[in-house]
Amino acid sequence: MQLAFADLVHYRGLVTMADGAFDPLHPGHIAYLHNARSFDLPLFVNLCPDTATALKHPVLLPAADRAHILDALALVQYVHVADCDTAIVLEELRPRIYAKGDDWKDRLPVNHLSVCARHGIRIEYTGPC
């Protein structure tokens, strides 16, 4: 199910949040999502907008298409296409767990860490991404 920013408050403390561009979606992403789903909470995927994805590489699939693909995966319960920084989504959603790939250990932005600390959001590094 695709959610709007205004819906996020209704899922506070009820989900695991994973995030990324998923452009293109590849086997490492699937492993990351499976690992994030292993916490026995519904999986919420925060999808980077095209503007953020374009800072890394040319956009292969528009965010709306990437959201549609992620929404079709059985292990993903909720998809949100962000139009703001991930820290703002974390602040509004306040997931129980923020799942990141192991490649993010010691690299998470300070604003993400501070939101998680302030709201007691557990950060889990889950393996491949």
Disulfide bonds with the S-S distance in Angstrom:
none
